[in-house]
């Protein structure tokens, strides 16, 4: 699903690389193309939340079309999480962990996020946009969760990579993991993701609209659902916000 031959376009400033991907896809321009921005004026996160965009961080979206089902495309989010964590390792940032469904944490604080958007194009095929935001240089604050940046977590005296250098390290790793989904199915990515999961065995609260589900994280299903042990038995969670704090 990730084409190593895809072109790369870089914008000095744009509202959002994911919004640009949607505009292009709705015009029938489905690449495959990487869209990168040095600055974003209207970055987006999950569920329409704002993604605060500071220069020096990585803002990238890969837009493409596919004959695959949306559920299979969604698995790219897990591949992206593993690839981002591996790239952090390569640049000397210790302890990258993965929080379901789409965050990369360092020291328990969010350092990167992943967003997948999709729709049906004019030709009836599915288009998708895989958006990646990595706090390379600076972390936004005053959010609903702790945040950090690679620069903050690098050993004293170590120089943080540029956003371009981080993308250059990330892209081939993501291509490898995406190819493994195509060739071997989700299981290799699932195992790699679980090896880095944040909070395995911990009790959490899952918010799904007005409903809250409490339980302990015990795994990841073959479809990418969070496996939760609750008072009523094992639950598979397909969507929701995971909260670790204030759980009795």
C-alpha positions as CSV (number, residue, x, y, z in Angstrom):
1,X,0.0,0.0,0.0
2,X,3.0,2.3,0.3
3,X,4.7,2.8,-3.0
4,X,8.5,3.4,-2.8
5,X,8.2,5.2,-6.2
6,X,5.7,7.8,-4.9
7,X,6.5,11.4,-5.5
8,X,7.1,13.9,-2.7
9,X,5.8,17.5,-2.6
10,X,6.8,20.0,0.0
11,X,4.8,23.1,1.0
12,X,6.3,26.0,2.9
13,X,2.8,26.4,4.5
14,X,-0.6,24.8,4.0
15,X,-3.8,24.5,6.1
16,X,-3.3,20.7,6.5
17,X,-1.6,18.0,4.5
18,X,-4.6,15.7,5.1
19,X,-7.0,18.4,3.9
20,X,-4.9,18.8,0.8
21,X,-4.9,15.1,0.3
22,X,-8.7,15.1,0.5
23,X,-9.1,17.9,-1.9
24,X,-6.9,16.1,-4.4
25,X,-8.6,12.8,-4.0
26,X,-12.0,14.4,-4.6
27,X,-10.6,15.8,-7.9
28,X,-9.4,12.4,-8.8
29,X,-5.7,13.1,-8.0
30,X,-4.8,10.1,-6.0
31,X,-1.0,9.9,-6.5
32,X,0.5,8.0,-4.9
33,X,2.1,11.1,-3.5
34,X,3.7,12.2,-0.2
35,X,2.6,15.7,0.9
36,X,4.9,17.4,3.4
37,X,4.6,20.8,5.0
38,X,7.0,23.0,7.0
39,X,4.1,24.7,8.6
40,X,0.4,24.0,8.9
41,X,-2.3,26.6,9.8
42,X,-5.2,24.2,10.4
43,X,-3.7,20.7,11.3
44,X,-6.2,18.0,12.3
45,X,-6.0,15.1,14.6
46,X,-8.5,12.3,15.4
47,X,-12.2,13.1,15.7
48,X,-11.7,16.6,14.2
49,X,-9.3,17.8,17.0
50,X,-6.8,20.5,16.2
51,X,-3.2,19.4,15.7
52,X,-1.0,22.3,16.8
53,X,1.7,22.7,14.1
54,X,5.1,24.1,15.0
55,X,7.9,24.6,12.4
56,X,10.6,22.0,12.8
57,X,8.1,19.2,13.3
58,X,7.1,16.6,10.7
59,X,3.8,17.0,9.0
60,X,3.3,14.4,6.2
61,X,0.4,12.7,4.4
62,X,0.6,9.9,1.9
63,X,-2.4,9.9,-0.5
64,X,-3.2,6.9,-2.7
65,X,-6.0,4.8,-4.1
66,X,-6.5,1.1,-3.6
67,X,-8.8,-1.9,-4.2
68,X,-8.4,-3.0,-0.6
69,X,-11.2,-2.7,1.9
70,X,-11.2,0.2,4.4
71,X,-10.6,-2.2,7.3
72,X,-7.4,-3.4,5.7
73,X,-6.2,0.2,4.9
74,X,-6.8,1.0,8.6
75,X,-4.0,-1.5,9.5
76,X,-1.5,1.0,8.0
77,X,-1.9,3.0,11.2
78,X,-0.3,0.3,13.2
79,X,2.5,-0.1,10.6
80,X,3.1,3.6,10.8
81,X,3.3,3.5,14.6
82,X,5.9,0.8,14.5
83,X,7.9,2.6,11.8
84,X,7.8,5.9,13.7
85,X,9.0,4.1,16.9
86,X,11.8,2.4,15.1
87,X,12.9,5.7,13.5
88,X,13.0,7.3,17.0
89,X,15.2,4.4,18.1
90,X,17.5,5.0,15.1
91,X,17.9,8.7,16.1
92,X,18.7,7.8,19.7
93,X,15.4,8.6,21.4
94,X,14.9,5.9,24.0
95,X,11.7,4.1,25.0
96,X,9.2,4.8,22.2
97,X,5.9,3.1,23.0
98,X,2.6,2.7,21.2
99,X,-0.8,3.7,22.6
100,X,-3.9,2.3,20.9
101,X,-5.0,3.2,18.4
102,X,-2.7,5.9,16.9
103,X,-0.3,7.6,19.3
104,X,3.5,7.2,19.8
105,X,4.6,8.0,23.3
106,X,8.1,8.6,24.8
107,X,8.3,8.6,28.6
108,X,4.5,8.3,28.7
109,X,4.0,11.6,26.8
110,X,2.7,11.9,23.2
111,X,5.4,12.5,20.6
112,X,3.6,11.6,17.4
113,X,0.1,10.9,16.1
114,X,-1.4,9.1,13.1
115,X,-4.6,9.9,11.2
116,X,-6.2,7.9,8.4
117,X,-8.8,9.6,6.2
118,X,-10.6,7.9,3.3
119,X,-13.5,8.1,0.9
120,X,-14.8,6.8,-2.4
121,X,-13.3,8.4,-5.5
122,X,-15.0,9.3,-8.8
123,X,-14.0,5.9,-10.3
124,X,-15.6,4.1,-7.3
125,X,-12.3,3.0,-5.8
126,X,-11.3,3.8,-2.3
127,X,-8.8,6.6,-1.7
128,X,-6.9,7.0,1.5
129,X,-4.7,9.5,3.2
130,X,-2.2,8.4,5.9
131,X,-1.3,11.4,7.9
132,X,1.7,11.5,10.3
133,X,2.6,14.2,12.8
134,X,5.8,13.9,14.7
135,X,7.0,16.4,17.4
136,X,10.6,16.5,16.3
137,X,11.7,19.9,17.5
138,X,9.0,21.1,19.9
139,X,5.9,19.8,21.6
140,X,2.5,21.6,21.8
141,X,1.3,22.2,25.4
142,X,-2.0,22.9,27.1
143,X,-3.6,19.9,25.4
144,X,-5.7,17.1,27.0
145,X,-2.6,14.9,27.5
146,X,1.1,15.2,28.2
147,X,3.2,15.9,25.2
148,X,6.9,15.8,24.4
149,X,9.4,16.1,21.5
150,X,12.4,14.2,20.2
151,X,14.6,17.2,21.1
152,X,13.4,17.0,24.8
153,X,14.0,13.2,25.0
154,X,17.4,13.0,23.3
155,X,20.4,12.5,25.6
156,X,22.1,15.7,26.7
157,X,24.2,17.2,24.0
158,X,22.6,15.1,21.2
159,X,21.3,17.1,18.2
160,X,17.8,16.5,17.1
161,X,17.2,15.6,13.5
162,X,15.5,17.9,11.1
163,X,12.0,17.0,10.0
164,X,13.3,16.1,6.6
165,X,15.9,13.8,8.1
166,X,13.3,12.1,10.2
167,X,11.1,11.5,7.2
168,X,14.0,10.1,5.2
169,X,14.6,7.6,8.0
170,X,10.9,6.8,8.5
171,X,9.8,6.3,4.9
172,X,11.8,3.1,4.1
173,X,10.8,1.6,7.4
174,X,7.1,2.3,6.7
175,X,7.4,0.8,3.2
176,X,8.8,-2.4,4.7
177,X,6.0,-2.8,7.3
178,X,3.3,-2.0,4.7
179,X,4.8,-4.5,2.3
180,X,4.7,-7.1,5.1
181,X,0.9,-6.5,5.5
182,X,0.5,-7.0,1.8
183,X,2.6,-10.2,1.7
184,X,2.1,-11.8,5.1
185,X,-1.1,-10.2,6.5
186,X,-1.4,-8.2,9.7
187,X,0.3,-10.7,12.1
188,X,3.9,-9.5,11.8
189,X,2.8,-5.9,12.4
190,X,0.5,-7.0,15.3
191,X,3.4,-8.7,17.0
192,X,5.8,-5.8,16.5
193,X,3.1,-3.3,17.8
194,X,2.4,-5.4,20.9
195,X,6.1,-5.6,21.7
196,X,5.9,-1.8,22.2
197,X,2.4,-1.4,23.5
198,X,1.9,1.2,26.3
199,X,-0.1,0.0,29.3
200,X,-0.4,-3.7,28.7
201,X,-2.2,-5.1,31.8
202,X,-3.2,-1.6,33.0
203,X,-6.8,-0.7,33.7
204,X,-8.2,2.0,31.4
205,X,-11.4,3.7,30.6
206,X,-12.5,3.7,26.9
207,X,-14.8,6.6,25.9
208,X,-17.2,5.9,23.0
209,X,-19.4,8.9,22.8
210,X,-21.5,9.0,26.0
211,X,-20.5,5.4,26.9
212,X,-17.5,4.5,29.0
213,X,-16.0,1.0,29.2
214,X,-13.5,0.1,31.9
215,X,-11.2,-2.8,31.9
216,X,-7.6,-4.0,31.5
217,X,-5.6,-4.0,28.3
218,X,-4.7,-7.6,27.4
219,X,-3.9,-7.5,23.7
220,X,-4.6,-6.6,20.1
221,X,-6.9,-8.6,17.9
222,X,-6.1,-9.8,14.4
223,X,-8.2,-7.0,13.1
224,X,-6.6,-4.3,15.1
225,X,-9.2,-4.1,17.9
226,X,-8.1,-3.4,21.4
227,X,-8.6,-6.5,23.6
228,X,-10.0,-5.5,27.0
229,X,-10.8,-7.6,30.0
230,X,-13.9,-6.1,31.7
231,X,-16.2,-7.1,34.6
232,X,-18.5,-8.6,32.0
233,X,-15.8,-10.5,30.1
234,X,-13.5,-10.0,27.2
235,X,-14.4,-7.0,24.9
236,X,-13.0,-6.1,21.5
237,X,-12.9,-2.3,21.1
238,X,-12.9,-1.0,17.5
239,X,-12.9,2.7,18.2
240,X,-12.7,5.0,21.2
241,X,-10.4,7.2,23.3
242,X,-8.2,5.5,25.9
243,X,-7.8,7.1,29.2
244,X,-5.3,5.8,31.8
245,X,-5.9,8.3,34.6
246,X,-8.6,8.3,37.3
247,X,-9.6,4.7,36.7
248,X,-10.7,3.0,40.0
